């Protein structure tokens, strides 16, 4: 069968790799893909823009695509799924209304309030004056979020009033029409729980932990993610059952109550407090990046079978998911200047020296004149599976030592929380 993946990042590279592990999938089509997908056997990059919905729909129809899978949030928020459904073409992802769970922080917060889902207290501020007024009577630290999509980089944790005011002034200088959500700061440990749903049944995938901060020790500015690992030890069986009962199931029920049939990935970014209580800090309407890079290599169940069952509305009858034993880790290689102003078009070398059991999921790469060049901030996710997390990380960092491009930056402490828990030291 032909499957079409929409997107050009590390998540889509991982999706392409996973789909091609199945003998049923041939060829795998990517719009537009990247330098990594271009090198996969039986994978074809198609030069269409992700916002060319008419062109993409026509291509899928002519090619007889069995399933289109949308990777990034922007096409989902813009309504590509609605466009496909009107033509009765199979597609996996939420409709535009469902995608508001990521596209609008305030919409998601209102839904959580209606469903009684645990989350931080918050305030929507539609202009500079209301935001500054709210800050003057707030406790610190405090979390400031852009209400709309921000590519995973729209969150600031302000330690004091001066930092918060600077953030508000910067955001409204960039866009005077935007809205800001200001949230209570909740301490704890973050974990990503990503589920698949057909609108009636919701099933979580294995839990992962992402490292969003640029610097080691989880310091510095937020990024789209600098690395991840799975499974996350903090997500015990009892906690997973609690998350299913108090977060995932009520969210799906509230979406249904709003008249939304949500078929797609549902990403719950959780904060687990020191008391062990889960709070939702964000919802996303798609598979995470770099979480996809550590979840998919551990999934033994054919991905196309799982997603086709969701698309057909039969997830409730689908067999239990099968997972590979061990741990998976990924470390993102980033361009100099990321996340503010990444420098691109630098030659990448050394990939031929990477061991065969290490996966290279490309994000910001492109091919030109037989050379592989950087083309974005997060260049690639170096990924490996091991018997345990230290073994997986050892493979990853050994492979990174063999890769070169000018200005290459990466974190050397991915997985530090799990290793601290295990060994009693960082």
C-alpha positions in Angstrom: 0.0 0.0 0.0 1.0 3.6 -0.5 1.2 5.8 2.5 1.8 9.6 2.4 3.5 11.5 5.2 3.2 15.2 5.3 6.1 17.1 6.9 9.8 17.7 6.7 11.2 17.3 10.2 12.7 14.6 12.5 9.2 13.3 13.4 8.4 12.7 9.8 11.7 11.0 9.2 10.9 8.7 12.1 7.4 8.0 10.7 8.8 7.2 7.3 11.4 4.8 8.7 8.7 3.1 10.8 6.3 2.7 8.0 8.9 1.2 5.8 9.7 -1.4 8.3 6.5 -3.1 7.2 6.5 -5.2 4.0 3.0 -3.9 3.3 4.2 -0.3 2.7 5.7 0.4 -0.7 6.3 3.1 -1.7 6.3 5.7 1.2 5.6 9.2 -0.1 6.8 12.3 1.7 5.6 15.9 1.2 8.0 17.6 1.1 10.4 15.3 3.1 14.0 16.1 3.8 17.5 15.0 3.1 17.1 11.9 5.2 13.8 10.7 3.7 15.4 11.2 0.3 18.0 8.6 1.1 15.5 5.9 2.4 14.9 3.0 0.0 11.3 3.0 -1.3 10.8 6.5 -0.1 10.0 9.3 -2.5 10.0 13.0 -1.7 7.4 15.0 -3.5 8.0 18.7 -4.2 4.7 20.2 -2.9 4.3 22.9 -0.3 2.6 21.8 2.9 0.0 24.5 2.5 -1.0 23.4 -1.0 -4.0 21.4 0.2 -5.5 21.2 -3.3 -2.3 19.9 -4.8 -1.7 17.4 -1.9 -5.3 16.1 -2.1 -5.1 15.7 -5.9 -1.8 13.9 -5.6 -3.1 11.5 -2.9 -6.2 10.8 -5.0 -4.3 10.2 -8.3 -1.7 8.0 -6.5 -4.3 5.9 -4.7 -2.8 6.6 -1.3 -4.2 4.2 1.3 -3.6 6.6 4.2 -2.2 10.2 4.6 -0.6 10.9 7.9 -0.1 14.6 8.9 3.0 15.2 11.0 3.2 18.9 11.9 0.6 21.0 13.7 0.3 23.8 11.2 -1.5 22.0 8.4 -3.8 20.4 11.0 -4.6 23.8 12.5 -5.3 25.1 9.0 -7.8 22.3 8.2 -6.0 19.9 5.9 -8.0 17.0 7.5 -11.3 18.7 6.8 -10.2 19.2 3.2 -9.4 15.4 2.8 -12.6 14.3 4.5 -14.7 16.4 2.2 -13.2 14.3 -0.7 -13.7 11.1 1.3 -9.9 10.4 1.3 -8.4 8.5 4.2 -6.3 10.7 6.5 -5.0 10.4 10.1 -5.2 13.6 12.2 -7.7 15.8 13.9 -10.0 18.2 12.1 -9.4 21.9 12.4 -11.8 22.2 15.3 -10.0 19.3 17.1 -6.6 20.9 16.4 -7.6 23.9 18.5 -6.4 21.9 21.5 -2.9 22.9 20.4 -3.6 25.9 18.2 -5.2 27.9 21.1 -3.9 27.5 24.7 -7.0 29.3 26.0 -9.4 27.0 24.1 -7.5 24.0 25.6 -7.7 25.5 29.1 -11.4 26.1 28.8 -11.9 22.5 27.7 -9.9 21.2 30.6 -12.0 23.3 33.0 -15.2 21.9 31.6 -13.8 18.3 31.9 -12.3 18.8 35.4 -8.8 18.0 34.2 -6.0 19.0 36.5 -4.0 21.9 35.2 -2.4 25.1 36.4 -4.6 28.1 37.2 -4.4 30.7 34.3 -5.5 34.0 32.9 -6.1 34.9 29.2 -4.7 38.4 28.5 -5.9 39.9 25.1 -3.6 42.9 25.3 -0.4 44.4 26.8 -2.3 46.3 29.5 -4.3 43.4 30.9 -1.1 41.2 30.9 0.9 43.8 32.8 -1.9 44.4 35.3 -2.3 40.6 36.0 1.5 40.2 36.5 1.6 43.0 39.1 -0.6 40.9 41.4 0.9 37.5 40.6 3.3 35.2 42.5 6.6 34.2 40.9 8.0 32.3 39.1 5.2 32.4 36.5 4.6 30.9 33.0 3.9 33.1 30.0 2.6 31.5 26.8 1.6 32.7 23.4 -2.0 31.7 22.9 -1.4 30.4 19.3 1.1 28.1 17.6 4.8 28.9 18.3 6.7 25.8 17.1 7.3 24.6 20.7 9.2 27.8 21.6 6.3 30.0 22.8 6.8 29.5 26.5 8.8 31.6 29.0 9.2 31.0 32.7 9.7 34.4 34.3 11.5 34.3 37.7 10.4 37.8 38.7 8.3 40.7 37.7 11.1 42.4 35.7 11.6 39.3 33.6 7.9 38.9 33.1 7.4 42.5 32.0 10.3 42.2 29.5 8.7 39.1 28.1 5.3 40.8 27.7 6.9 43.8 26.0 8.8 41.6 23.6 5.8 39.5 22.7 3.5 42.4 22.0 6.2 44.3 20.1 6.5 41.2 17.8 2.7 41.1 17.4 0.4 43.6 19.0 -2.7 41.6 18.0 -1.8 38.4 19.8 -3.2 37.0 23.0 -1.2 35.8 26.0 -1.9 33.1 28.5 -0.3 33.5 31.9 -0.2 30.4 34.1 0.7 29.4 37.6 4.1 27.7 37.8 3.9 24.1 38.9 7.1 22.3 40.1 7.8 18.7 39.3 9.1 16.5 36.5 7.8 16.6 32.9 6.7 13.6 31.0 5.1 13.2 27.5 2.1 10.9 27.2 1.1 10.5 23.5 -2.0 8.5 22.7 -3.8 7.4 19.5 -7.6 7.7 19.3 -10.4 7.1 16.8 -12.7 9.4 18.6 -14.3 6.7 20.7 -11.3 4.8 22.2 -8.0 6.3 23.3 -4.8 4.3 23.9 -1.6 5.7 25.2 1.8 4.9 23.7 4.8 4.3 25.8 5.7 7.4 27.9 8.7 9.5 27.0 10.6 12.4 28.5 11.7 15.3 26.3 14.4 17.9 27.1 13.0 21.2 25.9 15.7 23.6 27.2 18.7 24.4 25.1 21.3 24.1 27.9 22.5 21.2 30.0 20.8 20.7 33.3 17.6 21.9 31.6 18.6 25.5 31.5 18.4 28.3 28.9 15.6 29.1 26.4 12.9 26.6 25.3 13.5 24.8 22.0 11.5 22.4 20.0 13.3 19.7 22.0 17.0 18.8 22.3 16.6 15.1 23.0 14.4 12.4 24.6 14.2 8.9 25.9 11.6 6.2 26.5 10.3 4.6 28.5 10.2 7.3 31.2 10.7 5.7 34.6 8.5 8.2 36.3 5.4 6.8 34.4 4.6 3.8 36.6 1.7 1.5 35.8 -0.4 3.1 38.5 0.4 6.6 37.3 -0.5 5.6 33.7 -3.8 4.3 34.9 -4.5 7.5 36.7 -3.5 9.6 33.7 -5.9 7.5 31.5 -8.8 7.9 34.0 -8.3 11.6 35.0 -6.8 13.1 31.8 -7.0 11.1 28.5 -10.5 9.7 28.8 -12.1 12.9 30.1 -10.4 14.9 27.4 -11.8 12.7 24.7 -15.3 12.7 26.3 -15.2 16.6 26.4 -14.2 16.8 22.8 -17.1 14.5 21.9 -19.4 16.7 24.1 -18.3 19.7 21.9 -19.3 17.7 18.8 -15.7 16.9 17.8 -14.8 13.4 16.6 -11.1 13.5 17.3 -9.1 10.9 15.2 -5.4 11.3 15.5 -2.5 11.6 18.0 -3.2 13.4 21.2 -0.1 14.6 23.1 -0.5 15.4 26.8 2.5 17.2 28.2 2.3 16.5 31.9 4.0 17.8 35.0 4.2 15.2 37.8 4.4 17.0 41.1 6.7 15.9 44.0 3.5 14.4 45.5 3.0 12.3 42.4 0.0 14.2 41.0 -0.2 14.7 37.2 -1.1 18.1 35.8 -1.5 19.0 32.1 0.8 21.7 31.1 0.0 21.5 27.4 -1.9 19.5 24.8 -0.6 19.0 21.2 -2.6 17.6 18.3 0.2 15.5 16.8 3.0 13.1 17.5 5.8 14.8 19.4 9.2 15.7 18.1 11.7 14.4 19.4 9.4 11.9 21.3 8.5 10.2 18.0 12.1 9.3 17.5 12.2 7.3 20.7 8.7 5.9 20.8 8.5 4.5 17.2 11.7 2.4 17.4 10.3 0.6 20.5 6.9 -0.1 18.9 6.7 -3.6 17.4 3.1 -3.3 16.3 2.9 -2.3 12.6 2.2 1.5 12.7 0.1 1.4 9.5 -2.2 -1.2 11.0 -2.7 0.8 14.2 -3.5 4.1 12.4 -5.7 2.5 9.8 -7.8 1.0 12.7 -8.1 4.5 14.1 -9.1 5.9 10.8 -11.7 3.1 10.4 -13.1 3.7 13.9 -12.2 0.3 15.1 -9.4 1.0 17.7 -11.6 -0.6 20.4 -11.2 -4.0 18.7 -7.4 -3.6 17.9 -5.1 -6.0 19.8 -2.8 -4.8 22.6 0.2 -2.9 21.4 3.5 -4.8 21.4 6.7 -3.1 22.6 10.3 -4.0 22.3 12.2 -4.4 25.5 15.0 -2.0 26.6 15.3 1.8 26.2 15.5 4.2 23.3 17.4 7.5 23.5 17.8 10.3 21.0 20.0 13.4 21.0 19.4 16.3 18.7 22.2 17.9 16.7 21.4 21.6 16.4 22.8 24.4 14.2 24.8 27.2 15.6 22.5 30.0 16.7 19.5 27.7 17.4 16.7 28.5 18.5 16.9 32.2 17.7 18.8 32.5 14.4 20.2 29.1 13.2 23.0 29.2 10.6 22.3 26.8 7.8 23.9 25.5 4.6 26.8 23.8 6.4 28.2 20.5 5.0 27.5 17.4 7.1 30.1 14.7 7.1 30.8 11.4 8.8 27.5 9.7 8.5 29.0 6.8 6.7 31.0 6.1 9.9 27.9 5.7 12.1 27.3 2.1 13.2 24.4 0.4 11.5 22.4 -0.1 14.7 22.2 3.7 15.2 19.3 5.5 13.5 19.7 9.0 12.0 16.4 10.8 11.8 16.9 13.9 9.8 15.2 17.2 10.6 16.8 20.2 9.0 18.8 18.7 6.1 18.7 18.9 2.4 20.8 17.4 -0.5 22.6 19.6 -3.0 25.2 18.4 -5.6 25.7 15.1 -3.8 26.3 16.9 -0.5 24.2 16.8 2.6 23.6 20.3 4.1 22.0 21.7 7.2 18.7 23.5 6.4 17.2 24.2 9.8 17.8 24.6 13.5 17.4 21.0 14.6 19.5 19.1 12.0 19.1 15.5 13.0 18.2 13.2 15.9 20.8 10.5 16.6 18.9 7.6 18.0 19.6 4.1 19.4 18.0 1.3 21.3 19.8 -0.5 24.1 19.2 -3.0 26.9 18.8 0.0 29.2 19.1 3.8 29.1 22.9 4.0 29.7 23.5 1.5 26.9 21.3 3.4 24.5 22.9 6.7 25.4 26.4 5.2 25.0 25.6 4.2 21.4 24.2 7.6 20.6 27.1 9.6 21.9 29.6 7.3 20.3 27.8 7.9 17.0 27.8 11.7 17.5 31.6 11.7 17.8 31.7 10.5 14.2 29.5 13.3 12.8 30.7 16.7 11.9 29.3 20.0 10.7 30.5 23.5 11.5 28.9 24.9 14.7 27.3 21.6 15.7 25.7 21.8 19.1 24.1 19.2 21.3 23.4 18.4 24.9 25.6 15.9 26.7 23.2 15.2 29.5 20.1 13.7 27.8 18.4 11.4 30.2 20.0 12.9 33.3 16.8 12.7 35.4 16.4 9.0 34.8 20.1 8.4 35.4 20.0 10.4 38.6 17.0 8.4 39.8 18.8 5.2 39.0 22.3 5.9 40.2 21.7 8.5 42.9 23.8 11.1 41.1 23.7 13.2 37.9 
